[in-house]
C-alpha cells in the first residue's frame, strides 16, 4: 500500500529548533510540540484509521516559498513528521525496523509551501 500526506506551510527547521533551545530550554520542546500537533491534525484528516504494521519507505518533497533555507536545515522536519506518525498510531515506532529508508526532494512554490510525504509499505 501507498499513502500520501500533505502538510500545508513550512515546518520548523534545524536552525529554528537550535535557536529556540538556546533561548529557553522549554521553548524548543514547545516548538516541537506545536509542529507535531499541526502535523497530527493533518494525519487525522488525511490518514484517518490507517495503521501500518510493515516497514515503510518515506519519500519527502519539501516545497519551500523560496531558497533561503539550506536543504539540511529544512529536512530536520522529518523528526516532527515521523514522531507525529507514531503519536497518531499510523506507525508503531520510527526505528530501524519500521522505517527502512527515506528520500528527500525539494521544490519552490511561493504561493503554496508544503511538505508532501509518500509512505510506501514494503512487502514482506
C-alpha positions in Angstrom: 0.0 0.0 0.0 1.0 3.6 -0.6 -0.3 6.6 1.4 0.1 10.3 0.8 0.2 13.1 3.4 0.4 16.8 2.7 1.3 19.3 5.4 0.5 22.9 4.3 3.1 25.5 5.1 6.7 25.1 6.3 7.8 23.1 9.2 10.4 24.5 11.7 13.9 23.9 10.5 17.0 22.9 12.5 18.2 26.5 12.9 14.8 27.4 14.4 14.9 24.5 16.8 18.5 25.3 17.9 17.6 28.9 18.4 14.6 28.0 20.5 16.6 25.6 22.6 19.3 28.2 23.3 16.9 30.9 24.3 14.9 28.8 26.8 15.0 25.0 27.4 11.2 24.8 27.3 10.9 26.8 24.1 12.4 24.1 21.9 10.1 21.5 23.4 7.1 23.8 22.7 8.2 24.3 19.1 8.3 20.5 18.6 5.0 20.0 20.3 3.3 22.7 18.2 4.7 21.3 15.0 3.6 17.7 15.9 0.1 19.0 16.9 -0.2 20.6 13.5 1.0 17.5 11.7 -1.3 15.2 13.7 -4.3 17.3 12.7 -3.4 16.6 9.0 -2.7 13.0 9.7 -6.2 12.6 11.3 -7.8 14.4 8.4 -5.9 12.6 5.6 -4.9 9.2 7.0 -7.9 8.5 9.3 -7.8 5.0 10.6 -4.5 4.0 8.9 -2.3 1.7 11.0 0.8 0.4 9.2 2.4 -2.8 10.5 5.1 -3.4 7.9 8.3 -1.4 7.3 7.9 1.7 5.2 10.0 3.8 2.9 9.2 7.5 3.1 9.6 10.0 0.2 9.6 13.6 1.2 9.0 16.6 -1.1 9.9 19.8 0.7 8.2 22.7 -1.1 9.5 26.0 0.2 8.4 29.5 -0.7 12.0 30.5 -1.7 15.6 29.2 -1.5 16.6 30.9 1.7 16.9 27.9 4.0 19.5 25.2 3.4 18.3 21.8 2.5 19.8 20.1 5.6 18.0 22.7 7.8 14.7 22.0 6.1 14.9 18.2 6.4 15.1 18.4 10.2 11.3 18.5 9.9 11.4 14.7 9.3 11.8 14.3 13.0 8.5 16.1 13.6 6.7 14.1 10.9 7.9 10.7 12.0 7.2 11.4 15.7 3.7 12.6 14.8 3.1 9.4 12.7 3.9 7.3 15.8 1.9 9.6 18.1 -1.1 9.2 15.9 -0.5 5.4 15.7 0.0 5.3 11.9 3.4 3.8 12.6 4.2 1.5 15.6 7.6 3.2 16.0 10.1 5.2 14.0 13.1 3.0 14.5 15.2 0.9 12.1 12.6 -1.9 11.9 9.7 0.4 11.0 11.4 2.9 8.6 13.5 1.1 6.0 14.6 4.3 4.4 13.6 7.7 3.2 14.5 10.2 0.4 14.2 13.9 0.1 13.5 16.2 -2.9 13.0 20.0 -2.9 10.9 22.4 -4.9 9.9 26.1 -4.7 6.3 27.3 -4.8 5.9 30.8 -3.3 2.1 30.6 -3.3 1.8 27.2 -1.7 4.7 26.0 0.5 4.1 22.5 1.9 5.6 19.1 2.7 4.3 16.1 0.6 5.1 12.7 2.1 4.6 9.4 0.4 4.5 6.4 2.8 5.2 3.2 0.9 4.6 -0.1 2.8 7.2 -2.7 1.9 6.3 -6.3 1.0 7.3 -9.0 3.5 
